[in-house]
Amino acid sequence: MKKYKKLISYTLLGLSLAFLTSIYQNFATKYDETFKDDTINVEIAFGSPHWENDYCTFPNMTVSEKTPNTIKTIQISYSGTDTTNANITAPAKDGFDSSPDNINTMATYTTTKSAPEVQEFLRSIKYQCNTSQSISILLSKSSIPSDTHYFPGTGHFYKYVSDLDIPWINAYNNSKLSNFGGWEGYLAVVTSKQENDFILKYSGNSSMESVGCLGGTTAKLNNINGSNASISNDNFSFWYWACGPELYATPKKGHENFTIKNLGRPINKDESEYFNYDYDSPNPENAVFYKTAVYNGDIGFENHMPFDFELWARTTDENSLNINEPNGTPGSEPFLATIRNHSTWNNITNLSYSNVETYRTRGYTIEYGDRLWGNSTTLENSMIANTEIGKPVTIKYNYNNSEGTGNFTDDTVYYNTTLSQALDRLPEPTTIPKDYTFEGWYTAASGGTKVELTSNVADLLGGTYSSELNLYAQWHINEDITKPEIK
């Protein structure tokens, strides 16, 4: 028996569970978590996924509203790392007008239809992916831009703005003047590979053209808290994030030693609450991400949390440009930008290198979020629901003991999700042979990896998709403590 567990959203408030227990079988459980928002009085639940070949639908999705015709805009987007064969497709339906800016990983529709009609429309959406994907559905009672993308990894939105040869300080100030759903923007800050990949794959739509300014610098900025910052003549000896919550976050008491070093992912919602956010007191030392070498805890920063993720272009890179960034004398190139055709970073002057195509600034990325994860307020007139999909994998349980028998029903789980997203528990053997103790389920008859509900299906399959996963019961032979010791 299975469930399909959804990811958190800004407005996830409740869920309903129904358990049927058995000693020998998995619990019969819920298929739905309800995402709801009281400001627009809309509720949505994905329901269990249905797969046909490479396409997934949600035929049992439910959408309800307290006020008729509340939903005016629907935005559906992908944010997963596997973009091979990634497509969102919907049949043409009267009353659902698609944006001319729709792309294969993001689709926006305006509508005047009621919740039951929205429900039927969303049930008809087909989600194609090679192995797995992250899906977000934004429902709003007002219009939303079709070029602004949501990333569940940070709980933030991102927008790429094309602007050839824009000076860095202009991009910085323009970003702070931008507003989305009541949230103020800032020049994007990138603190994990997942976030960087998302910006390149989705926010800019391609790693070739999403080239431009990011919010890193060594320069001291005048009026850094205002709407019209300027560049001073002074520089710090380190790179720092000059905007966003990274600049204003300070650890709360009891979390002074928290670090993202070796975290390997964005900070999550709970970890984001380890910090206070004082937007009246920016401190560049709070936002260090690079010094002369990768930040290593040099004196002067003991009480701050370094953001040690960085992607400077170097000669060792796969797409080497035979350079080692950041280079130049201190203050000569104090601003951060991405390099065309590469996923790496370059330090630049305030003005674009208009005569060098590879390093030429083509725009900038705006980020919207006032916490390291998410925001202190909900998105104005909107709600967001998220879930993960992965191609189905059938678990085959092997009793693996000649002293007894066990009959197990196959389970269906989903690639690149944890077992707990589909199962409430792993089965236990119907019989335990005399003198044996059941040790648990493993990926091999002997040795192998022990399987827990927190195990990721992709890891259990060794990182390569397969439609079948064999698990093996392993046993421990009990010692007979009543037998006399033989000397």
C-alpha angles and dihedrals in degrees: 000000000000147000131196111227119208128214122249122273133191090261104036102136108155150003138194125228132192117189129195107183130208133170093226106032139055115267118266101240148171124296095195141063114186120230111199142165124199094203092068096019095228128138129193133181123183100210123201118325122245119208130202112176106306096344128092127194134177103225093171098049114139128205125181137172134190094212117050118249094007095143112082102157134035122191121184120187145170124224104167124123097239105079096164109125089352111163139155112203133177132180117246109266130180112251095026110094116193122219116248086227094063115132132186093270099039132041129180125193134181120210146173094198129119126254095264090054091046087050092054091047093052091047088058095055114112119212115201123191139154096234113334143349144185115236128200125185118195117195119189139175089214134048119282128196117258093217098061116093131199121222115196090199091073102014087235136121124232133200128187117213119198111219116149115224095355112169114247095240091053091052088048094053095040090054092053090052092053120100132192124183091336093312121118118228133227137184105283120270116204118202104160140037090242091058092046092050091049093053092049096044101038117010094052095024093226138033089231098061104024089086122140152074127352126186099262126111146146092214124107108236126213116223091010090168094048134081095251110047121179135198117258124209091248130086135198120233090238141051116251140172105258097198144022128053091307088073094051105034119110123177117257120233109287094027100068092117097050112123137174090218108131090357090125094201141055119286109269130228096267093047090049088065091061086083141070116220113215106181091181093062115050113186119188090199088065090059104046114146104160137020128174085309128010105309108275105173098277118186112281098044103064093116096048135077112239118214095221098182113112137156106197115167111253138173089253093061119113090239094041119188091187091249136113113218137234093042138150129071119307109285096010095101105013101158134084127233139152124251122241115254089011136084091220136100134249132191112233143179120256089263121064122253091245093173095055113065096197093056098033114125111239101177142305142263122241119206126200118204136098098201129058082250120024129330139292089237133042121254109276114259091347147090134204130213122188137189141163124235127194131173110268121267123193116221115216113198117211119200091207098192126101091201093073146003135245132190116206132180114230115250129213118223131166131250117255093012128100119260088244090067088068106020136048093201143351115253123259122219116269090225132027113209116235114271092016133108120203108237099187140260122315137181091242137037088246127013112355127116123313111238122229132175087253091058116116114234092221090056092048088054092050095251096297122103118246128167091226134053120190117208124188130207112231124204140204119213109228119230116236102235092186094069115096117248111257114225 
